[in-house]
Amino acid sequence: MACVFVKDTGKGIPEEDIDKVFEAFFQVDKSTDREDYGTGLGLSISKQLIELQGGEMSISSELGKGTTVYFSVPLVM
């Protein structure tokens, strides 16, 4: 099993939104005055691809400190 994590030092995700970030088109920050825009599809598609390969994906986050995305996939040799 290969395990990977990606960590940022952004705003973080509120605890009540952690499970929602894997839903297609969901965005935690819905304001229109932010600099960066996205479609809300990246995590949804990534999770689906990882699960299709027999892997798992999860997120931990702390408001004001950032977010870590973890995923693992089986190694094929």
C-alpha positions as CSV (number, residue, x, y, z in Angstrom):
1,M,0.0,0.0,0.0
2,A,1.3,3.4,-0.9
3,C,0.3,6.2,1.5
4,V,0.5,9.9,0.6
5,F,-0.5,13.1,2.2
6,V,-0.7,16.7,1.1
7,K,-0.7,19.5,3.7
8,D,-1.5,23.2,3.3
9,T,-1.4,26.1,5.7
10,G,-4.7,27.7,4.4
11,K,-7.8,28.8,6.3
12,G,-8.8,25.2,7.1
13,I,-12.2,23.6,6.8
14,P,-15.0,23.8,9.4
15,E,-15.6,20.4,11.0
16,E,-19.2,20.3,9.8
17,D,-18.0,20.6,6.2
18,I,-15.3,17.9,6.2
19,D,-17.5,15.2,4.7
20,K,-19.1,17.6,2.3
21,V,-15.9,18.5,0.5
22,F,-16.0,15.2,-1.3
23,E,-19.4,16.1,-2.9
24,A,-19.3,17.3,-6.5
25,F,-19.5,21.1,-6.8
26,F,-19.3,21.7,-3.0
27,Q,-17.2,24.7,-2.0
28,V,-16.5,25.7,1.6
29,D,-16.0,29.4,0.6
30,K,-18.9,30.5,-1.5
31,S,-18.0,34.2,-1.5
32,T,-17.7,35.9,-4.9
33,D,-14.9,38.2,-3.9
34,R,-12.1,35.6,-3.5
35,E,-9.1,35.5,-5.7
36,D,-9.1,31.8,-6.5
37,Y,-12.1,30.0,-8.0
38,G,-12.6,26.3,-8.5
39,T,-15.4,24.1,-9.6
40,G,-15.6,21.9,-6.5
41,L,-14.8,18.8,-8.5
42,G,-11.2,18.1,-7.7
43,L,-11.6,16.2,-4.4
44,S,-14.8,14.4,-5.6
45,I,-13.1,13.1,-8.8
46,S,-9.8,12.2,-6.9
47,K,-11.7,10.3,-4.3
48,Q,-13.7,8.3,-6.9
49,L,-10.5,7.4,-8.8
50,I,-8.7,6.3,-5.6
51,E,-11.6,4.2,-4.5
52,L,-11.8,2.6,-8.0
53,Q,-8.2,1.4,-7.4
54,G,-9.1,-0.1,-4.1
55,G,-7.7,2.9,-2.1
56,E,-9.0,5.3,0.5
57,M,-9.0,9.1,0.9
58,S,-9.6,11.2,4.0
59,I,-9.1,14.8,5.2
60,S,-8.2,16.4,8.6
61,S,-8.4,20.1,9.1
62,E,-8.0,22.7,11.7
63,L,-9.5,26.2,11.3
64,G,-6.8,28.8,10.9
65,K,-4.0,26.2,10.6
66,G,-4.7,24.3,7.4
67,T,-5.8,21.0,5.9
68,T,-4.2,17.7,5.2
69,V,-5.5,15.3,2.6
70,Y,-4.5,11.6,2.9
71,F,-4.8,8.9,0.4
72,S,-3.6,5.3,0.1
73,V,-3.7,3.0,-2.9
74,P,-2.6,-0.6,-3.3
75,L,0.8,-1.2,-4.9
76,V,0.7,-3.5,-7.9
77,M,3.9,-5.3,-8.7
